Structure formats: structure tokens, C-alpha cells
Amino acid sequence: MTNHPVSKTRTRAWGRWARRAVIAAAALVLLFVFGWVPYFFGGLATTRRFQFNDRENGGLTPASFDLAFEEVSFRSRDGVALAGWWVPAPEPEGTVVMVHGLNRSRVEMVKKVPFAHDRGWNVLLFDLRHHGESGGEATTFGVREKDDVRAAADLARERSAGPVVLWGVSLGGASVMLAAADDPLVAGVICDSSFRNLRDTVAHHIRLFRGWRWWLRAVPAWPVTDEVLFWMGHKGGFDAREADVLAAATRLGDRPVLFVANSEDRRMPKEIAFDLAAAAGPAAEVLIVPGRSHGGAWRDGGAAYETAAASLLEAAERTGNAARVAVRRSPEMRSR
């Protein structure tokens, strides 16, 4: 018995369609993994304006702690409008500029205000660009936010004498480090739960993403990391290579700096704090707080965090005036 010619033709046709379907499906998978995923996450990280529901701090202001405060508005160095709270202290030792994390607002830092105020420091809390009540079209992971922090430090110096200390969490931690590296008048830094550099943290978060569901293992760390970085820089209008906190740490000189991390923070592992401290040099201290949260070390650390922060403020007070005198006597400053 022989096969009918029509049956052979149909079989060959179905085979061709099956091959085409497989090729098309493979192409769609490749387009999804290497096209849509990096494009989506690059935009999500930079241009989407989103704020977490901060149930822990929501609705709080300095007045919640019986502290007088003033609403302030100022502009970053590129003109972006910024909003904040100024909390004055009587006969202040100096000013602490507090900077929140990604997709948060100034309210994230408000529970730290009584601590600084009780020790005689003014506090300036503000919303970074593209966050809270501030303007701006994109988040740039410290590259532009450092200018926001420097503008806040300038405002603090206009309003009060004394040293300025920068205190930031997560994105805020990265931003204050980058700002301090560019501003020698900053007397000290508390950097809580920062990343090393943007490439490192994007690669790390892609690895976490791949472990979320078994089928996400199809997303390879390379070259997706490079593609996400490209889209972040393209959509946010910045050079991702400039978001390098590790490099900034090497430029702090002998200024006091405290690096803080939670012991089981999966997003920003504690090893980052030790790496940053090693780069910053002998004036750096590290505090590891037991806990699994990201950015929750102040709540989790209690007295240990307070003691470490108080020591840093004391060191900054001692060195702040000397640093200002040294900068003003430098040839570069005299030539201005």
C-alpha cells in the first residue's frame, strides 16, 4: 500500500508550519528576555514615580515629636525644585541633612530627628528629586541626587553656622556619599544600606529576580545587566558609571564616616558596608545591626545605632571647623 501524494504534501506543510512556529516562539522569548525585560526595568527604575506606603512613619512630622519646624523650598544645582522641613535647635552645634531612600520621602527619616535635635543639631529633611513633593522627571541613583544633597547642605550653611553632617539611607546613603566626595566642607557622613555602584547592584538584583520564580532563570545576568543599565541611563538621562559609591568613598579623606547595614539584608548585603569602609580608610566605622530588613537599621539597631551615630556627630563637631579653615586656606579657594 502506498501513501497518497496529498497526505505527503499535507505532512510536509504541517512540518514547515511547526518549524516556523518554533522559530517564532523562540524569537518572541528572545525578544522578551533581551528586549522587553531590560526596557521595562530600565524605565521602572528611573522614570516611574512611585512611593511606598510608609505605614511605619506615615502622617508623622517633626511636630509629632513636639518639635517646631518650617516648610522650606529650594532648588538643586540644575534648577529642580526641592521641598523639605527645617527643624532648628537652640544654640546648634551644626546641621544634619537627612536623605531618604528609593521610592520613599522625607518622612522615612523623621524618627531620627529627635535624636539629632536632643544632641543640639539642626535637622534638614527633604524629598529627593522625583520623590515626594519635589520636582524632577527621573531618578538617577545618586548621579543627579548628589546635587540635591549639596544644595541642601548649602541651605543648611546659609541658615546656621557649624559643621554639616550628611545622613542617608539606601539611595539616600549613596547620594550623601557622592555629595560628600565632591564637597570637602561636609564634616561627616552616615551611610546606611547603600550599594557599591550601580552596575553591581543591578546585577545583584537581577540575580534576586531570577530566584523569585523557577522560570525566571531563563533571564541571564549577562547581557541583561548591561541592557538594563543602558535603558536606565537612556531614560534617566545620566551616565550609569557615575553612580559609583565605592569610588566616592576613596575621596573622603580623614573625615569621619559610619557605614551601617542589616545583617541579613538581601538587597544590600552587609559585605557592602565593609567594602565601602575599606575604601574610605581608617576614619571609617562599620555597624552591623541584626535584622533582615532593608533600610530598617535605625529601628532594629536601637541603642547600638544611637551610640555609633552620636560618636560620629561628636567627631564631626571636632573636625568640622578645622576642615572649613583648611579649605578656605587652600590655593584653589583663595583663587576664587
Buried (B, 14 or more C-beta within 10 A) or exposed (E): EEEEEEEEEEEEEEEEEEEEEEEEEEEEEEEEBBEEBBBBBBBBBBBEEEEEEBEEBEEBBBEBBEBEBEEBEBBBEEEBBBBBBBBBBEEBBBBBBBBBBBBBBBBBBBBBBBBBBEBBBBBBBBBBBBBBBBBBEBBBBBBBBBBBBBBBBBBBBEBBEBBBBBBBBBBBBBBBBBBBBEBBBBBBBBBBBBBBBBBBBBBBBBEEBBEEEEEBEEBEBEEBBBBBBBBBBBBBEBEBEBBBBBBBBBBBBEBBBBBBBBEBBEBBBBEBBBBBBBBBBEBBBBBBBEBEBBBBBBBBBEEBBBEBBBEBBBBBBEBBBEBBEBEEEEEEEEEE
